[in-house]
Amino acid sequence: MAYFDILADSTCDLTVEQAEEQDISILPVGVNVGSSSFMHYADWRELSRRDFYAALRSGLKVGTSATAPSYWLEAMEASLKNGRDVLAVPLSSTLTGGYNNACIAASELREEYPERKIIVLDSLCASLGTGILLKQLATWRVEGMSVQDAAAHAEGAKTRIVHMFTVDSLDHLRRGGRISAAAAIIGSVLAVKPILNFDREGKISVISKARGRKNSVRELAGYVEKQSRGEGKREVYITHADCEQDAQLLAGAVRDIYADAEITVNCMAPVLAAHAGPGGLALFFAGKRPK
């Protein structure tokens, strides 16, 4: 069976080491901070994590842009020239134009390389939710699956990756148009911390609210028990927007529920952090996505 290459963008929140271990290529996304523009790579080479979060906290206007078609085209063609099929897995199409940009690149290359398969998967995932899907795809590839079979299996698997998150401040969600200004003001006054879900259709919704940060962390952890499936090995993934201490508190709360849980904690990339704001916390695991 022909080996295929897996491409993703840096919103998957995998570290360079994690991506290399799984043989996954990570493409950059655009980040604008004030009047300056950068590309965000998995190794934070152009704009450091420290400088990005300092800018975000300072109130500077931060914008992001999807991986351009030219990046996808270059990466895809490099694989095709090496005689490999391609499976591209961008951030969910409901959150960015990355999926459409990857489709544009694939369309340009299919006529030139008719003997190869180029598949662009709409992940309906974000952050380490995408990371979980990528890990599964890498496993299927090692097991000998073709790119078509792996993509077909992923269509079912992607809807069984639970995405739960909370934020420390509602202000960034307000700026991004996710909640109204009135709701943000009321929430801030009452110290309300929403628990949000990324559903099967790739839409964000508030499914509960907690009073105070510690309560929101405990409630977030509780969804591992509510929504996880099966009795096998439990792998839980956490990303944080520059709040390592709270991420470890969340990890501890998960271990209080499942002492043998295997937990991975990574930092959140700029695209998602720009919407969640500093203090954003997200939790990912295999299970049933809440409605």
PyMOL commands that set and color helices and strands:
alter all, ss='L'
color gray80, all
select helices_A, chain A and resi 10-12+16-21+49-58+69-81+98-110+127-142+147-160+171-175+181-189+213-227+244-257+270-276
alter helices_A, ss='H'
color red, helices_A
select strands_A, chain A and resi 4-9+24-27+29-33+36-40+62-65+85-89+118-120+161-166+192-198+204-211+235-240+262-267+281-286
alter strands_A, ss='S'
color yellow, strands_A
deselect
rebuild
show_as cartoon
